Amino acid sequence: MEASMKHYVNDIDQVVDRIGDRVTLLGNIDPLRVLQDGSDDELRAEMKRQVAAGSRGRGFLLGTGSPVTPATPLARVQRYLELGRSLN
């Protein structure tokens, strides 16, 4: 699902509450505010929050809700992958 951007909010908790276990969700980490510009602690916290919400449904794939921005350093993307693996 799309990241919360462009003057609207897609909150994973609300979506899971609404759809239950009818479909598998793809998470919506904000690629600008959280992945590109957020701290490691902010990124980890958002990833954990989304995994916890998604695990209440049918299934969950952790991902960004929009393309990764060109200004996101490769090291930051690698950190995101490391954190994602540690949450399994």
SVG drawing of the C-alpha trace seen along z (x, -y; Angstrom):
<svg xmlns="http://www.w3.org/2000/svg" viewBox="-13 -17 40 32">
<polyline fill="none" stroke="black" stroke-width="0.4" points="0.0,0.0 1.1,-3.5 3.1,-5.4 1.4,-8.1 2.3,-11.1 0.7,-13.7 -1.7,-14.9 -3.3,-11.6 -2.6,-8.8 -2.5,-5.1 -2.0,-3.7 -1.1,0.0 -2.9,0.6 -6.2,-0.9 -5.8,1.1 -5.3,4.4 -8.3,3.6 -10.4,3.0 -9.4,5.9 -8.5,8.5 -7.0,11.7 -8.6,11.3 -5.4,10.3 -1.6,10.2 -0.3,6.7 2.8,5.0 4.0,2.5 4.4,-1.2 7.6,-2.5 7.9,-6.2 10.8,-6.4 11.6,-10.1 10.9,-10.9 11.8,-7.5 14.1,-5.6 16.1,-8.5 16.0,-11.1 15.1,-9.2 17.5,-8.0 18.2,-4.3 16.0,-4.3 13.1,-5.9 13.5,-3.4 13.7,-0.4 10.7,-1.6 8.6,-2.1 9.6,1.3 8.7,3.0 5.4,1.1 4.4,2.2 5.5,5.9 3.5,6.0 0.4,4.7 0.9,6.8 1.3,10.0 -2.3,9.6 -3.5,10.1 -3.2,12.8 0.5,12.1 2.8,9.2 5.7,8.1 7.8,5.3 8.6,2.7 8.5,-0.9 5.2,-2.4 6.8,-4.4 10.1,-4.1 13.3,-4.6 14.5,-8.2 17.7,-8.9 19.1,-10.8 18.9,-7.7 22.5,-6.5 23.2,-2.9 24.4,-2.4 21.0,-3.4 19.2,-0.9 21.6,1.8 20.8,0.8 17.1,1.1 17.7,4.6 19.7,5.6 17.0,4.3 14.4,6.2 16.2,9.5 16.6,9.0 12.8,8.7 12.1,12.2"/>
</svg>
